[in-house]
Amino acid sequence: MSPAVAHLTGPGRTVVTCDEYGDIEVAPEQVLRSDGTLCLAEDVLKHYVTTDFKDGRLRLRSRGVSGVFALTDDVTVQVRPRFPLTNLTHMVSVCGYVPTAIAALRTYRVTDRWEDWMLDVTTDALLIAVDAIEERGLLRTYHRRTDGSSYPHGRIEMSATINRYASRGIEHKAVYSWFEKTADNAPNRCLKAAALLLHGRYRSQHLTRDVRRRITRLGNALRVLEKAGDDRHHRFMSDAQVRGSAALPEARAYYRPALDLAVAILNGHGLDLDADSGSLSAGSLLVKTEDLFESFVRLSLQRSLIDQPDLSVLDGNVAPGRRPLFERITRDEKEALPVHSSVTGVGSQNATPDILFESADGSFPLVADVKYTRVAQNADRSELEQVITYGARYASPVVMTIHPRQSNTNGGLVVSGRIGDTLVVQYRVDLAAADIDAEMDAMAQSLTGLISATG
């Protein structure tokens, strides 16, 4: 990235807000060129937006990501999670999920919690800020210097001259003072300390191409800041300009984002994904909330049930939970059937439920699929058919769909009824709970009670 990277919420930009999978309300002239072709930013159609026609009008809809991205050169889209969600940063950290970083800046609120996934985006943001400083000029301040010589310049300090020289009969020397312009000041020492810290972190990592690239760029940042002194005790943290309590010179206002980032990095502070805006400027991070929700539910249940050796929580998308969708029929069954041909490649289709509860005896008392969809009564018919198929394949007496809770519906366990011998239920997770970990512990307790009740 370069200092020319645009800010997604800068002056002159229109910010449009929508929900995941929701309509993006823009006028046709905002997204169409004069020849009728779309003028969307690069890769937006591939990753973040779909287009179609509704009632004869062009319609743009967001895909399943939450965050901020540029739609065009003049329009920014802020996509909110489709469900009330105040624990996004915590969920990302629990799952080890790495949000997608895009080459454009937005603002974040600072959080006291640091996670490893924040390293690259904060480093890149600091490098962009230092690039801007290199391009527009270092902050230099005047420091008062004093000396004594036979060739004074600047201001003669009469009292000091009398005390040091005249009182001792030395008449050919004088004490004098002058102001020297220097880059060795608190703001530059702060930036240098942050760059040194990051340089050390990347030097200790496995040297991939991206790591080497960041090491090189951090080395350039240290070259730009080489005139600043090394302050290992971080005394610059008490400086008013570094803290932001005193204004920077108007001509050097571009230092503010760099200093805010450097202070956050040195204090071990991170980015809060839950807030719409804040004071810290960094690269925009996009979260595929549907994938995050599935991972968070599964990992939370595994954590909550870790002390129950007779019950395991598996991921049916991968081995050992995944299994072929079709069982092979026996030789006797084949011979009893009319003349027939067999379907080839039956092993290519798999049953892949998102969550499997496996008992110590190898049975599966509950099969669940995580659905990031709205539900007020029963789950969607296609979702039910999918999980019931999984239940039949794993011989599970209970099948479940797991959804985020809507604000106007009941949370927790909801029983739909039976289909044959299979009990069909759903669970609604409150993603806006004040204590999301307690919410997931309650879910685990409810599901173990359900398994006990259904044998």
C-alpha positions as CSV (number, residue, x, y, z in Angstrom):
1,M,0.0,0.0,0.0
2,S,1.1,3.6,-0.6
3,P,0.4,7.0,0.9
4,A,-2.1,7.5,-1.9
5,V,-4.5,4.9,-0.3
6,A,-7.9,6.6,0.0
7,H,-9.8,7.0,3.2
8,L,-13.2,5.4,3.0
9,T,-14.9,8.1,5.1
10,G,-13.0,11.1,3.9
11,P,-14.4,14.4,2.8
12,G,-16.5,14.3,-0.4
13,R,-17.5,10.7,0.0
14,T,-21.0,9.5,0.3
15,V,-21.5,6.7,3.0
16,V,-24.4,4.3,2.4
17,T,-25.4,1.9,5.1
18,C,-27.1,-1.5,4.6
19,D,-27.4,-4.9,6.2
20,E,-25.7,-8.1,5.1
21,Y,-27.6,-9.5,2.0
22,G,-29.5,-6.2,1.9
23,D,-30.2,-3.7,-0.8
24,I,-27.6,-0.9,-1.3
25,E,-29.7,2.2,-1.8
26,V,-27.8,4.2,-4.5
27,A,-29.0,6.2,-7.5
28,P,-28.2,4.8,-10.9
29,E,-26.1,7.8,-11.8
30,Q,-23.9,7.0,-8.8
31,V,-22.9,3.5,-10.2
32,L,-23.3,3.8,-14.0
33,R,-21.1,5.5,-16.6
34,S,-22.5,7.5,-19.4
35,D,-22.4,4.4,-21.7
36,G,-24.5,2.4,-19.2
37,T,-21.7,0.2,-17.8
38,L,-21.0,-0.2,-14.1
39,C,-18.3,2.0,-12.6
40,L,-17.7,-0.1,-9.4
41,A,-14.4,-0.4,-7.7
42,E,-12.1,-3.3,-8.6
43,D,-13.3,-6.8,-7.4
44,V,-16.4,-5.4,-5.7
45,L,-18.7,-7.5,-7.9
46,K,-16.6,-10.6,-7.3
47,H,-16.5,-10.4,-3.5
48,Y,-18.9,-7.9,-2.0
49,V,-21.8,-7.0,-4.2
50,T,-24.4,-8.7,-6.5
51,T,-26.4,-7.0,-9.2
52,D,-29.8,-7.8,-10.7
53,F,-33.0,-6.1,-11.8
54,K,-36.1,-5.7,-9.6
55,D,-39.3,-4.1,-10.9
56,G,-37.3,-3.0,-14.0
57,R,-34.7,-1.2,-11.9
58,L,-31.0,-1.9,-11.3
59,R,-30.5,-3.4,-7.8
60,L,-27.3,-3.8,-5.9
61,R,-27.2,-6.1,-2.9
62,S,-24.4,-6.8,-0.4
63,R,-23.0,-10.2,0.0
64,G,-22.4,-11.9,3.3
65,V,-19.7,-9.7,4.7
66,S,-19.8,-7.0,7.4
67,G,-17.5,-4.0,7.4
68,V,-16.7,-1.0,5.2
69,F,-15.6,-1.0,1.5
70,A,-15.5,1.4,-1.4
71,L,-18.3,0.9,-3.9
72,T,-17.1,3.6,-6.3
73,D,-14.6,6.4,-6.2
74,D,-17.2,8.5,-4.5
75,V,-19.4,6.1,-2.6
76,T,-18.5,4.0,0.5
77,V,-20.7,1.1,1.7
78,Q,-20.9,0.3,5.4
79,V,-22.4,-3.2,5.8
80,R,-23.9,-4.0,9.2
81,P,-24.4,-7.6,10.5
82,R,-27.9,-8.7,9.8
83,F,-28.5,-9.6,13.4
84,P,-27.9,-7.6,16.6
85,L,-24.2,-8.3,17.3
86,T,-22.1,-6.5,19.9
87,N,-19.4,-9.2,20.3
88,L,-17.8,-9.2,16.9
89,T,-14.2,-8.5,18.1
90,H,-14.5,-11.2,20.8
91,M,-15.9,-13.8,18.4
92,V,-13.1,-13.1,15.9
93,S,-10.5,-13.5,18.6
94,V,-12.0,-16.7,20.0
95,C,-12.1,-18.3,16.6
96,G,-8.7,-17.2,15.4
97,Y,-10.5,-15.8,12.4
98,V,-8.5,-13.5,10.2
99,P,-10.6,-10.7,8.6
100,T,-10.0,-9.7,5.0
101,A,-8.0,-6.5,4.9
102,I,-8.5,-4.2,1.9
103,A,-6.3,-1.4,0.7
104,A,-8.4,1.5,2.0
105,L,-8.6,3.2,5.4
106,R,-11.4,3.5,7.9
107,T,-11.6,4.5,11.6
108,Y,-11.8,2.2,14.6
109,R,-12.4,2.6,18.3
110,V,-9.4,1.5,20.3
111,T,-9.7,-1.5,22.6
112,D,-7.5,-2.6,25.4
113,R,-7.2,-6.1,24.0
114,W,-4.6,-7.0,21.4
115,E,-4.9,-10.1,19.2
116,D,-2.3,-11.4,16.7
117,W,-4.7,-11.0,13.8
118,M,-4.5,-7.2,14.3
119,L,-0.7,-7.1,13.7
120,D,-0.6,-6.9,9.9
121,V,-3.4,-4.3,9.5
122,T,-2.0,-2.0,12.2
123,T,1.5,-2.4,10.8
124,D,0.4,-1.6,7.3
125,A,-1.6,1.5,8.6
126,L,1.5,2.8,10.4
127,L,3.6,2.3,7.3
128,I,1.1,4.2,5.2
129,A,1.2,7.0,7.8
130,V,5.1,7.1,7.7
131,D,5.1,7.1,3.9
132,A,2.9,10.2,4.1
133,I,5.4,11.8,6.6
134,E,8.3,11.0,4.3
135,E,6.5,12.6,1.4
136,R,5.2,15.7,3.2
137,G,8.1,16.3,5.6
138,L,9.3,15.4,9.1
139,L,8.1,17.4,12.1
140,R,11.1,19.4,13.2
141,T,11.2,21.5,16.4
142,Y,13.5,24.1,17.8
143,H,15.7,23.2,20.8
144,R,17.6,25.7,22.8
145,R,21.4,25.0,22.8
146,T,24.1,26.8,24.8
147,D,27.9,26.8,24.6
148,G,30.9,28.9,25.4
149,S,33.5,30.1,22.8
150,S,35.7,32.9,21.6
151,Y,33.4,33.1,18.5
152,P,29.9,33.3,19.9
153,H,26.8,33.5,17.8
154,G,23.1,33.9,18.6
155,R,22.4,35.5,21.9
156,I,25.1,36.4,24.5
157,E,24.1,35.1,27.9
158,M,25.5,37.9,30.2
159,S,24.9,36.3,33.6
160,A,26.3,33.0,32.5
161,T,29.3,34.7,30.8
162,I,30.2,36.7,34.0
163,N,29.8,33.6,36.2
164,R,31.8,31.3,34.0
165,Y,34.5,33.5,32.4
166,A,34.6,37.2,33.6
167,S,34.7,36.2,37.3
168,R,37.8,34.2,36.5
169,G,39.5,36.9,34.4
170,I,38.8,35.3,31.0
171,E,37.7,38.1,28.8
172,H,38.0,36.6,25.3
173,K,35.1,34.0,25.8
174,A,31.4,34.3,26.2
175,V,28.4,32.0,26.9
176,Y,25.9,32.2,24.1
177,S,22.6,30.4,23.2
178,W,20.8,29.6,19.9
179,F,17.9,27.5,18.7
180,E,18.6,24.5,16.6
181,K,16.0,22.9,14.3
182,T,15.9,19.1,14.8
183,A,13.9,16.0,14.1
184,D,14.9,14.5,17.5
185,N,11.6,15.3,19.3
186,A,9.0,13.3,21.2
187,P,6.6,12.6,18.2
188,N,9.4,11.2,16.0
189,R,10.9,9.2,18.9
190,C,7.4,7.7,19.4
191,L,7.1,6.7,15.8
192,K,10.6,5.2,15.8
193,A,9.9,3.1,18.9
194,A,6.7,1.7,17.3
195,A,8.6,0.9,14.1
196,L,11.4,-0.8,16.1
197,L,8.9,-2.9,18.0
198,L,7.1,-4.1,14.9
199,H,10.4,-4.7,13.1
200,G,11.5,-7.0,15.9
201,R,8.2,-8.9,15.8
202,Y,8.4,-9.6,12.1
203,R,12.1,-10.6,12.3
204,S,11.1,-13.3,14.7
205,Q,8.4,-14.8,12.3
206,H,8.8,-17.3,9.6
207,L,10.1,-15.3,6.6
208,T,7.2,-15.5,4.1
209,R,7.0,-13.1,1.2
210,D,4.6,-10.7,3.1
211,V,6.8,-10.8,6.2
212,R,9.9,-9.9,4.1
213,R,8.0,-7.1,2.5
214,R,6.9,-5.6,5.8
215,I,10.4,-6.0,7.2
216,T,11.8,-4.0,4.2
217,R,9.2,-1.3,4.6
218,L,9.8,-1.0,8.4
219,G,13.5,-0.7,7.6
220,N,12.6,2.2,5.3
221,A,10.5,3.8,8.1
222,L,13.4,3.6,10.5
223,R,15.6,5.2,7.9
224,V,13.1,8.1,7.6
225,L,13.2,8.5,11.4
226,E,16.9,7.9,11.9
227,K,17.5,11.4,13.3
228,A,15.1,10.7,16.2
229,G,16.7,9.4,19.3
230,D,16.2,6.0,20.9
231,D,14.1,6.3,24.0
232,R,13.9,2.8,25.5
233,H,12.0,4.1,28.5
234,H,9.3,5.7,26.4
235,R,9.5,9.0,28.1
236,F,7.9,10.5,25.0
237,M,4.6,9.0,26.2
238,S,4.2,12.0,28.6
239,D,4.5,14.5,25.7
240,A,1.3,16.5,25.1
241,Q,1.5,16.3,21.3
242,V,2.1,12.5,21.5
243,R,-0.9,12.1,23.8
244,G,-3.1,14.3,21.7
245,S,-3.8,16.8,24.4
246,A,-1.8,19.5,22.6
247,A,-2.3,20.4,18.9
248,L,0.4,19.7,16.3
249,P,1.5,22.5,14.0
250,E,-1.2,22.9,11.4
251,A,1.2,22.1,8.6
252,R,2.0,18.8,10.3
253,A,-1.5,17.7,11.1
254,Y,-0.9,14.5,9.1
255,Y,1.2,13.2,12.1
256,R,-1.9,12.6,14.2
257,P,-3.0,9.3,12.6
258,A,0.6,8.0,12.8
259,L,1.0,9.0,16.5
260,D,-2.4,7.5,17.4
261,L,-1.4,4.2,15.8
262,A,2.1,4.2,17.4
263,V,0.7,4.9,20.9
264,A,-1.8,2.0,20.4
265,I,0.9,-0.4,19.2
266,L,3.3,0.5,22.0
267,N,0.5,0.2,24.6
268,G,-0.6,-3.2,23.2
269,H,-4.0,-1.8,22.2
270,G,-6.0,-3.2,19.3
271,L,-9.0,-2.5,17.1
272,D,-12.6,-2.8,18.1
273,L,-14.7,-4.2,15.2
274,D,-18.0,-3.6,17.0
275,A,-18.0,0.2,16.8
276,D,-18.9,2.0,13.6
277,S,-16.2,4.6,13.9
278,G,-13.5,5.8,16.3
279,S,-10.2,7.7,16.4
280,L,-7.8,5.1,15.0
281,S,-7.2,5.0,11.3
282,A,-6.3,1.6,9.8
283,G,-7.0,-0.6,6.9
284,S,-10.6,-1.7,6.4
285,L,-11.4,-5.2,7.7
286,L,-14.2,-7.3,6.3
287,V,-15.7,-10.2,8.2
288,K,-17.7,-13.0,6.6
289,T,-20.1,-13.2,9.5
290,E,-21.8,-16.5,8.4
291,D,-18.5,-18.4,8.6
292,L,-17.5,-16.7,11.8
293,F,-20.9,-17.6,13.5
294,E,-20.5,-21.3,12.5
295,S,-16.9,-21.5,13.9
296,F,-17.8,-19.6,17.1
297,V,-20.8,-21.9,17.9
298,R,-18.7,-25.0,17.3
299,L,-15.6,-23.8,19.2
300,S,-17.7,-22.5,22.1
301,L,-19.5,-25.9,22.5
302,Q,-16.2,-27.7,22.4
303,R,-14.8,-25.5,25.1
304,S,-17.9,-25.7,27.3
305,L,-18.0,-29.6,27.1
306,I,-14.3,-30.2,27.4
307,D,-14.8,-31.8,30.8
308,Q,-17.4,-34.4,29.5
309,P,-15.3,-37.3,28.3
310,D,-18.4,-39.2,27.3
311,L,-19.6,-36.6,24.8
312,S,-17.5,-35.0,21.9
313,V,-18.3,-32.1,19.6
314,L,-17.1,-32.7,16.1
315,D,-17.0,-30.7,12.9
316,G,-18.8,-32.7,10.2
317,N,-17.2,-30.8,7.4
318,V,-13.9,-32.6,8.0
319,A,-12.7,-36.0,9.1
320,P,-13.4,-37.8,11.4
321,G,-16.9,-36.3,11.4
322,R,-17.5,-36.2,7.7
323,R,-18.7,-39.4,6.0
324,P,-20.1,-40.4,2.6
325,L,-23.7,-39.4,2.0
326,F,-24.6,-42.9,0.7
327,E,-24.0,-46.2,2.5
328,R,-23.1,-49.1,0.2
329,I,-25.9,-51.7,0.0
330,T,-25.1,-55.3,0.8
331,R,-24.7,-58.1,-1.8
332,D,-28.0,-59.6,-0.6
333,E,-29.8,-56.3,-1.1
334,K,-28.4,-56.0,-4.6
335,E,-29.6,-59.5,-5.5
336,A,-33.1,-58.8,-4.1
337,L,-33.5,-55.7,-6.3
338,P,-34.8,-55.8,-9.9
339,V,-32.1,-55.6,-12.6
340,H,-30.5,-52.2,-12.2
341,S,-27.3,-50.2,-12.8
342,S,-25.3,-48.5,-10.0
343,V,-24.5,-44.8,-9.8
344,T,-20.8,-44.2,-10.2
345,G,-18.9,-41.9,-7.9
346,V,-21.2,-42.2,-5.0
347,G,-18.3,-41.5,-2.7
348,S,-17.9,-38.0,-4.1
349,Q,-20.9,-36.7,-2.1
350,N,-20.5,-36.3,1.6
351,A,-22.7,-35.7,4.6
352,T,-21.2,-32.6,6.2
353,P,-23.2,-31.4,9.2
354,D,-21.7,-28.4,10.9
355,I,-21.8,-29.9,14.4
356,L,-21.9,-33.5,15.5
357,F,-22.4,-34.7,19.1
358,E,-20.7,-38.1,19.4
359,S,-21.2,-40.4,22.5
360,A,-18.5,-42.6,23.9
361,D,-20.1,-45.6,22.2
362,G,-19.7,-44.1,18.8
363,S,-23.4,-43.1,18.3
364,F,-24.5,-39.6,17.4
365,P,-27.3,-38.4,19.7
366,L,-27.6,-35.0,18.0
367,V,-26.8,-33.6,14.5
368,A,-26.8,-29.8,14.0
369,D,-26.4,-27.4,11.1
370,V,-25.6,-23.7,11.8
371,K,-27.7,-21.3,9.7
372,Y,-27.0,-17.6,9.6
373,T,-30.6,-16.9,8.7
374,R,-33.7,-15.3,10.2
375,V,-36.2,-17.6,11.8
376,A,-39.3,-16.6,13.7
377,Q,-41.2,-20.0,13.6
378,N,-39.8,-23.1,11.9
379,A,-36.6,-23.1,10.0
380,D,-36.8,-22.8,6.2
381,R,-37.9,-26.0,4.4
382,S,-34.6,-26.5,2.6
383,E,-32.7,-26.1,5.9
384,L,-34.9,-28.7,7.5
385,E,-34.6,-31.2,4.6
386,Q,-30.8,-30.9,4.7
387,V,-30.4,-31.5,8.5
388,I,-33.0,-34.3,8.5
389,T,-31.0,-36.0,5.7
390,Y,-27.9,-35.7,7.9
391,G,-29.8,-37.1,10.9
392,A,-30.9,-40.2,8.9
393,R,-27.3,-40.7,7.7
394,Y,-25.9,-40.6,11.3
395,A,-28.9,-42.4,12.8
396,S,-29.4,-39.4,15.2
397,P,-32.7,-39.2,17.2
398,V,-32.5,-35.4,17.3
399,V,-31.7,-32.9,14.5
400,M,-31.2,-29.2,15.1
401,T,-30.7,-26.0,13.2
402,I,-28.8,-23.2,15.0
403,H,-29.7,-19.6,14.2
404,P,-28.9,-16.1,15.6
405,R,-31.7,-14.8,17.7
406,Q,-33.8,-12.0,16.3
407,S,-34.6,-9.1,18.7
408,N,-38.3,-9.8,18.5
409,T,-38.2,-13.6,19.1
410,N,-37.5,-16.0,22.0
411,G,-34.0,-17.3,22.4
412,G,-32.7,-20.6,23.5
413,L,-34.1,-24.1,22.6
414,V,-37.2,-24.2,20.4
415,V,-38.9,-27.6,19.6
416,S,-40.6,-27.8,16.2
417,G,-42.0,-31.4,16.5
418,R,-41.3,-34.9,15.1
419,I,-40.8,-36.2,11.6
420,G,-41.2,-39.9,12.0
421,D,-38.9,-41.0,14.9
422,T,-36.7,-37.9,14.6
423,L,-37.2,-34.9,16.9
424,V,-36.7,-31.6,15.1
425,V,-35.5,-28.6,17.2
426,Q,-33.7,-25.3,16.7
427,Y,-31.6,-23.2,19.0
428,R,-31.4,-19.4,18.8
429,V,-28.2,-17.7,20.0
430,D,-28.3,-14.2,21.3
431,L,-25.2,-12.6,19.6
432,A,-25.9,-9.3,21.4
433,A,-25.8,-10.9,24.9
434,A,-23.9,-8.9,27.5
435,D,-21.8,-12.0,28.3
436,I,-21.6,-14.0,25.1
437,D,-19.5,-16.8,26.8
438,A,-22.2,-17.3,29.4
439,E,-24.7,-17.4,26.6
440,M,-22.8,-20.3,24.9
441,D,-22.3,-22.1,28.2
442,A,-26.1,-22.0,28.7
443,M,-26.5,-23.4,25.2
444,A,-24.1,-26.3,26.0
445,Q,-26.0,-27.1,29.2
446,S,-29.4,-27.0,27.3
447,L,-28.1,-29.4,24.6
448,T,-26.6,-31.9,27.0
449,G,-30.0,-31.9,28.8
450,L,-31.7,-32.5,25.5
451,I,-29.5,-35.4,24.7
452,S,-30.1,-36.9,28.2
453,A,-33.9,-36.5,27.8
454,T,-34.0,-38.2,24.4
455,G,-31.8,-41.1,25.4
